[in-house]
Structure formats: structure tokens, C-alpha cells
Amino acid sequence: MGVVGAGGAGFPAEVKAASKAEYVLANGAECEPLLHKDFELMKRYPGEIVAGMKRMMESVSASQGRFCLKEKNREAVEAVEPVARKAGIGLTLLGDFYPSGDEYEIVYAATGRLIPPAGIPLQVGCVVNNVETLLNVERAARGEPVTDKFVSISGAVKRPCAFWAPVGTSFADLIAVAGGMTVERAGIFVSGLMMGTLTFDLSGVVTKTTCGLIVLPEDHMLVQRKSRPAQAMAHIGKSACDQCSYCTEFCPRYLLGYDVQPHKVMRTLGFTLSGRENWSQWAELCCACGLCTLYACPEDLYPKEACDQAKADLRAAGIRFVQTKPVRVHPMKEYRRVPQTLLRQRLQVEQYEAPTPFLSAGLQPARVRIPTKQHAGKPATPVVAEGQRVKRGDVIARMNEGELGAFVHASIDGRIARVSASEIEIEA
């Protein structure tokens, strides 16, 4: 049925469902500023989400389930709580901090357990699923494949909103549903300001992992910062980093007890022929949340990007850093959390914080471009030909036996206009 992690990672749900665990945790934290799609989902589909969670619990033989969401989202809490309690699932209410949705944070908040360095939740008896993934699990059990994605559109648009969109819908069509942009030239953050990607291309399309779009004016500080070439980011860091260590002291993984030290990784930028490998290793356990770059650094440098490059260099060299010291939560962890209000102020987006009310009217694009790789693993192999007629829900690309990935389905009725190894285009 093509179910993959809908919160961003795109890991095939069938792999998690085939494991064995003590806990199933529903991740409804949604900590990216200005994104509200999970909030709207939980308010409107608590029954389906909890039903999918129960199915996942049965599949992995879990004895306990915890539904994790923010205490401030009272409407979502009030919708989910009675359904979850009836199903024997408890609630873990989270503070309004960033990044409360990181799976290491979720596991610790819900169970008190710490995932081993570079490990996965399964190693401490947990399976974590985004709430939309669990909704898709329930629908898959009823024979409904993943053809649509729930997204929120916010920022510099006339009507911030949230709605279901067929996979493969263009960004231009999504923004049109939100009434269009309120600025002439804009940058578009896909799936988040902190961990998402910046694009100026309105022909980009929705995938199974797209959480939403945040539109900001082209001259906005975040657009300008994210637009800098990697070489410029490194050059600025090399010349200006004074090793204050704020990036490390605010790092959520460091505060959980993992050996992540972005300030040491920044030293790498100043090395040429020696010493690089000694400092790059402190990036290995970085979760790329972006807090160091966009909040902690008083000089507006790029420690997260330095960590990204260091991880790539380490993999290319075949070097894997393994933390040997025990994982122990930092005594100042609870006092260094970053409230969402302060983060929005630092990002200069407070003016765009607004509800994204649910629109029930279905979006019917004239054309969709559906990527064959919207998941962890290999791309799916197309099984349709140009000119062929398809119905919404038909398999258009499938995985070979034993490959990690997910089937891809037609998201609208129509005619196959173009087929390539990377995408399939359908005309309504």
C-alpha cells in the first residue's frame, strides 16, 4: 500500500511493522515553526490514527502505547485523549520546545530510555511513527494505498490552510489553494524552516514525506542565509568562529548525553593537511536539527552545515565514530530547552505564526508528477507505459523482491503522459 514515514524520513512502515517491540510511540509533536499539519490531523482523525496505532502495536507485539503530543495543542489533546484512553493507550504531553519531535527526545520523554549512540529506537524496545503514518496504516488495512498527502501552507500567503493534496501536485497548485503569495518574489521552505529545504522552483511536487510549504519574502533573513553557497558558509566560519561553544551547549543531542560537539567541528574549517579527522568525528551523532546555526550561534555562523559536511567526509573515508562513554543526560538539559516563541523571534517569523485551518474541498490538479523514490531505499521500478489509462490507487511503480522501498500509486485518474526512471507524469 506504499506506507512510509510521513513525518520526513520516509522509512517503509512494513519494516517497522515486522519488528518486535515493547512500546509503540505516536509522534504528534510537530515542532517545526509555522507547520501545523499534524495538529489539524489529530483534531479531525483521532479515531483512524489510534486505530492505526493499535494495528502497529499488534503487529510488533507491543504491550504499551504512548501518544506523544504538545500540551499546548488543547484541541488535539481533547480529540485524541478519549479515543486513546479507550484503546488502552496513554498520553505523553510535551512542552512547546524545539526539537521535541526528534525520535531520541520522544523515546526519552515517553519511556525514560536513552537510545544507544547512532542507534535506533528499536534497540530500547520502541517503534516510533508519525501520526499521519499511523493514519495511513489504518487506511492501508482497509485496502487504501497512499495517494494523498496532508500538508499545511503558511507564511506569506493570503489564506494559510491545511488540506489533502494528491502526491505529485506542484507547489504552484498548493500555493494557489492558499490564495496565492502576498509578496512578488519569495523563497519556499519545504517541510520546515529548520530541517526543510529551500527552493524557488514552483514546479516542485508533493511527495509522501512533504509536511507543508512555508513561503517567505525573497529578502527575508532566512532565505538569504539558506541561499549562501556552502563555500561561503565555510569561509565565514573559518574566519569568524571564536569557539564560544554555544552551539554545543544548546545542542539537544549533546544535552541528552551524546558526544556531539559542533564547536569542535568548526575547528575543522581551519585545518588543511592535518587534524581534520580528529575534530570531524564530533559531528557523527548530530541530528541536523539546525538549532546551532539558526538559534545558538551569536555570530550567525553555520555549525550545522559544518557537521553535515563532516559527516559526508567521514562516510567517504569509511570512518565511523563510536561513542564509548555512557550516555548520561546533562544536568542542565531541562533549563536549556528552546521555547518555540523565542525560536520564532530569532528566526524573525513571529508575524507569520497563524492557524492553518482545514479545507475539506478536494484539490484536483490537471497534472501530477510522481517521483519513483519518495522513501528510504531504492527507487521503485515503473510498471506503466506512456498513453496508458490509470485509476487513482493503481500501482504505477513497484519494488523488486528483497529491496528496501515502497510501491508507488497513481494519485489521480488519467493518462500516463511520461515515464522515466525517476518520475511518472499523469494527465487528468
C-alpha positions in Angstrom: 0.0 0.0 0.0 3.0 2.3 -0.1 3.0 3.4 3.5 6.2 5.2 4.5 7.2 7.6 7.3 5.1 10.7 6.6 7.0 12.9 9.0 10.0 13.4 6.8 12.3 10.3 6.9 10.1 8.1 4.6 11.2 4.8 6.1 9.0 2.0 4.8 6.4 1.2 7.5 6.4 -2.5 6.7 9.9 -2.9 8.0 8.9 -1.4 11.4 5.7 -3.5 11.4 7.8 -6.7 11.0 9.9 -5.9 14.1 9.2 -6.7 17.8 9.0 -4.0 20.4 7.6 -3.2 23.9 6.4 0.3 23.0 4.7 1.9 20.0 5.0 5.7 20.2 2.9 8.0 18.1 4.8 11.2 17.3 2.5 14.2 17.1 5.0 16.7 18.5 5.3 18.7 15.3 8.0 21.1 16.4 9.0 22.9 13.2 7.9 26.5 13.5 4.9 27.5 11.3 4.0 23.9 10.4 0.6 22.8 11.8 -0.4 19.8 9.6 -0.2 17.2 12.4 -2.3 19.4 14.7 -5.1 19.6 12.2 -4.8 15.8 11.5 -5.1 14.9 15.2 -8.1 17.2 15.6 -10.0 15.6 12.7 -8.9 12.0 12.5 -8.2 10.8 16.1 -10.1 7.5 15.5 -8.2 6.5 12.4 -4.8 7.5 13.9 -5.4 5.5 17.1 -6.8 2.5 15.2 -3.6 2.5 13.1 -1.6 2.7 16.2 -3.4 -0.3 17.7 -2.7 -2.3 14.5 1.0 -1.4 14.7 1.0 -2.4 18.4 -0.5 -5.8 17.5 2.0 -6.2 14.6 5.1 -5.7 16.8 3.6 -7.4 19.9 3.9 -4.2 21.9 2.4 -4.2 25.4 2.3 -0.5 25.7 1.5 2.5 23.5 2.1 6.2 24.2 0.6 9.0 22.2 3.1 12.0 22.3 1.8 15.5 21.5 2.2 19.0 22.9 0.2 20.0 25.9 -0.4 23.5 24.4 -2.4 21.9 21.5 -5.5 21.5 23.6 -7.9 20.9 20.8 -5.7 18.0 19.6 -5.3 16.7 23.1 -9.1 16.8 23.7 -9.8 15.0 20.5 -7.1 12.2 21.0 -7.3 11.6 24.7 -10.7 9.8 25.0 -10.1 7.7 21.9 -6.6 6.7 23.1 -7.7 6.0 26.7 -10.4 3.7 25.4 -7.9 1.8 23.4 -5.6 1.5 26.5 -3.0 4.0 25.1 -1.5 6.6 27.4 -0.6 10.2 26.6 2.8 11.9 27.0 2.3 15.6 27.0 5.3 17.6 25.7 6.3 21.2 26.3 6.3 23.7 23.5 10.1 23.4 22.7 12.2 22.7 19.7 13.1 19.9 18.8 10.6 18.0 20.9 9.7 15.8 17.8 13.2 14.3 17.5 12.8 10.5 18.0 15.6 10.4 20.6 13.7 13.1 22.5 10.3 11.3 22.1 11.7 8.0 23.3 13.3 9.6 26.4 10.2 11.7 27.2 7.8 8.7 26.9 9.9 5.9 28.4 12.9 7.5 30.1 15.1 5.3 27.9 18.1 6.5 26.0 18.8 5.2 22.5 22.4 3.9 22.1 24.7 6.4 20.2 24.0 6.2 16.5 21.3 3.7 17.3 17.5 3.4 16.6 14.5 3.3 18.9 14.1 -0.5 18.4 17.3 -1.0 20.4 15.5 0.1 23.5 12.2 -1.7 22.7 10.4 1.2 20.9 8.9 1.8 17.5 8.1 5.5 16.7 5.6 6.5 14.0 4.4 9.9 12.9 0.6 10.3 13.4 0.0 10.6 9.7 1.9 7.4 9.1 -0.4 5.6 11.6 -3.5 7.1 9.8 -2.1 5.6 6.6 -1.5 2.3 8.3 -5.2 2.1 9.2 -6.3 3.1 5.7 -3.9 0.5 4.2 -5.5 -2.2 6.3 -8.8 -1.2 4.6 -7.2 -1.6 1.2 -6.5 2.1 0.5 -3.0 2.9 -0.7 -1.1 6.2 -0.1 -2.2 8.5 -2.9 -2.6 11.8 -1.0 -0.5 13.8 1.4 -1.8 16.1 4.2 0.1 19.5 4.0 -0.1 22.9 5.6 0.6 26.1 3.7 1.7 29.1 5.7 3.9 32.2 5.7 3.4 35.0 3.1 0.2 33.6 1.6 -3.3 35.1 1.6 -5.0 32.2 3.3 -2.9 29.9 5.5 -4.6 26.5 5.4 -4.2 22.7 5.6 -5.6 20.1 3.2 -5.2 16.8 1.4 -3.2 17.0 -1.9 -2.6 14.2 -4.4 1.0 13.1 -4.4 2.8 14.7 -7.3 0.8 18.0 -7.1 3.0 21.1 -7.9 3.9 23.7 -5.4 2.2 26.3 -7.6 -1.1 24.4 -7.2 -0.7 24.2 -3.5 0.0 27.9 -3.1 -3.0 28.7 -5.3 -5.2 26.9 -2.8 -3.8 29.2 -0.1 -4.9 32.2 -2.2 -1.5 32.9 -3.7 1.5 34.7 -2.3 1.3 38.1 -0.6 4.8 39.1 -2.0 6.1 39.3 -5.5 9.2 37.2 -5.0 9.6 34.5 -2.4 11.6 31.6 -1.2 9.7 28.4 -0.4 10.7 26.2 2.6 9.6 22.6 2.0 8.7 20.7 5.2 10.2 23.2 7.6 12.4 26.3 8.3 14.9 24.3 10.4 15.3 20.9 8.8 13.5 21.5 5.5 14.9 22.6 2.2 14.7 26.0 0.4 13.6 26.2 -3.2 12.5 28.9 -5.6 11.0 26.4 -8.0 7.2 26.3 -8.1 7.2 23.2 -10.3 8.5 21.1 -7.3 6.0 18.5 -6.3 4.4 17.0 -3.1 5.8 13.6 -2.1 4.8 11.2 0.7 7.1 13.0 3.1 6.2 16.6 2.3 4.8 18.2 5.5 4.0 21.6 4.0 5.3 24.8 2.5 6.3 28.0 4.2 6.5 31.0 1.9 8.8 33.8 2.9 9.8 37.0 1.1 13.0 36.7 -1.0 14.7 39.3 1.1 13.9 37.6 4.4 16.9 36.8 6.6 16.3 33.0 6.5 16.0 33.0 2.7 19.2 35.0 2.4 21.1 32.8 4.9 20.0 29.5 3.3 20.8 30.8 -0.2 24.5 31.2 0.6 26.9 28.7 -1.2 28.4 26.1 1.0 31.9 27.5 0.3 30.8 30.9 1.6 29.3 29.4 4.8 32.6 27.6 5.5 34.7 30.7 4.7 32.7 32.8 7.2 33.0 30.1 9.8 36.8 29.7 9.3 37.3 33.4 9.8 34.8 34.3 12.5 34.3 31.3 14.9 35.7 32.3 18.3 34.9 28.9 19.9 32.3 30.2 22.3 30.8 26.7 22.3 27.2 28.0 22.5 26.4 25.7 19.5 27.4 22.7 21.6 25.8 23.9 24.9 22.4 24.3 23.2 22.6 21.1 21.1 19.7 18.8 22.1 21.7 15.6 21.4 24.6 16.9 23.5 22.2 17.6 26.3 20.8 14.1 26.1 24.3 12.8 26.6 25.6 12.1 23.1 29.1 13.2 22.1 28.0 15.9 19.6 30.3 19.0 19.8 29.7 21.4 16.8 32.2 23.9 18.1 34.9 21.3 17.7 33.7 20.5 14.2 34.0 24.2 13.4 37.8 23.9 14.1 37.9 21.6 11.1 37.3 24.6 8.8 40.6 26.0 9.8 42.6 22.9 9.1 44.2 22.0 5.8 46.6 19.0 5.7 46.3 17.5 9.2 44.0 17.2 12.1 40.7 17.2 10.2 39.7 13.7 11.2 40.3 14.4 14.9 37.6 17.0 15.0 35.1 15.9 12.4 34.2 12.9 14.4 32.2 15.1 16.9 29.6 15.6 14.1 28.8 11.9 13.7 25.8 11.9 16.1 24.4 15.3 15.0 20.6 15.1 14.2 20.8 18.2 11.9 18.1 20.0 13.8 19.7 23.3 12.8 19.4 24.8 16.3 23.1 25.6 16.4 23.1 27.5 13.1 19.7 29.3 13.4 19.5 30.0 17.2 22.5 29.3 19.3 25.4 30.9 17.4 25.8 34.6 18.4 27.8 35.3 15.2 25.3 33.7 12.8 27.7 31.1 11.6 26.9 27.6 10.2 27.9 24.8 12.6 25.1 22.5 11.4 26.3 22.8 7.8 29.9 22.1 9.0 28.6 19.0 10.7 26.7 18.0 7.5 29.9 18.2 5.5 32.0 16.4 8.2 29.5 13.5 8.2 29.8 13.2 4.4 33.6 13.4 4.6 33.7 10.7 7.3 31.4 8.4 5.3 33.5 8.9 2.2 36.6 8.0 4.2 35.0 5.0 5.7 35.4 6.4 9.2 32.7 5.7 11.8 32.9 7.4 15.2 31.5 5.3 18.1 30.9 6.9 21.4 32.4 4.8 24.1 31.4 6.8 27.2 28.0 6.1 28.8 25.0 8.2 27.6 24.0 10.4 30.5 21.5 13.3 30.4 23.2 16.6 31.0 22.1 18.2 34.4 21.2 21.4 32.6 19.1 19.8 29.9 15.7 21.0 31.1 17.0 24.5 31.6 18.4 24.9 28.1 15.3 24.0 26.1 14.4 26.4 23.4 10.8 27.6 23.5 9.0 28.0 20.2 8.2 31.6 20.9 11.9 32.5 21.3 12.8 30.5 18.3 10.2 32.2 16.1 11.5 35.6 17.3 15.1 34.6 16.5 14.0 33.4 13.0 12.0 36.7 12.5 8.8 34.8 11.6 6.6 35.7 14.5 4.4 37.7 12.2 3.6 34.6 10.2 2.5 32.5 13.1 -1.2 31.8 12.4 -3.6 28.9 12.4 -3.8 26.8 9.2 -7.5 25.7 9.2 -8.5 22.5 7.5 -10.0 22.8 4.0 -12.2 19.9 3.1 -12.6 20.7 -0.6 -10.5 18.2 -2.5 -7.7 19.5 -4.7 -7.9 18.3 -8.3 -4.8 19.1 -10.2 -4.8 18.8 -14.0 -1.4 17.1 -13.9 0.8 15.3 -11.4 4.5 14.3 -11.4 5.0 11.4 -9.1 8.6 10.5 -8.1 9.6 6.8 -8.0 11.7 7.4 -4.9 9.8 9.0 -2.0 11.2 6.7 0.6 14.4 5.3 2.2 16.0 2.7 0.0 15.9 2.3 -3.8 13.6 3.9 -6.3 10.6 1.9 -7.3 10.5 0.5 -10.9 7.8 1.9 -13.2 5.3 -0.7 -14.4 3.2 1.6 -16.7 3.7 2.9 -20.3 3.0 6.3 -21.9 -0.5 6.6 -23.1 -1.8 4.0 -20.6 -5.0 4.9 -18.7 -4.8 4.6 -14.9 -7.2 5.0 -12.0 -6.3 6.6 -8.6 -4.8 3.9 -6.5 -3.4 1.8 -9.3 0.2 0.6 -8.8 2.5 2.6 -11.2 5.9 1.6 -9.8 6.9 -1.3 -7.6 9.8 -2.7 -5.7 11.6 -5.9 -6.6 11.6 -8.8 -4.0 14.0 -8.1 -1.1 14.6 -4.4 -1.9 14.0 -1.7 0.7 11.4 0.8 -0.5 7.7 1.2 -1.2 5.2 0.8 -4.1 4.0 4.0 -5.8 0.4 4.5 -6.8 -1.5 6.8 -9.2 -2.8 9.8 -7.2 -5.4 10.8 -9.8 -7.4 9.2 -12.6 -5.9 9.9 -16.0 -3.4 9.1 -18.8 0.3 8.4 -18.4 1.9 11.3 -20.2 5.6 10.5 -19.5 7.6 7.8 -17.8 11.2 7.9 -16.7 13.3 6.0 -14.1 12.8 8.9 -11.7 9.2 10.1 -12.2 5.9 9.3 -13.8 3.6 12.1 -15.1 -0.2 11.7 -15.2 -2.6 14.0 -17.0 -6.1 14.1 -15.5 
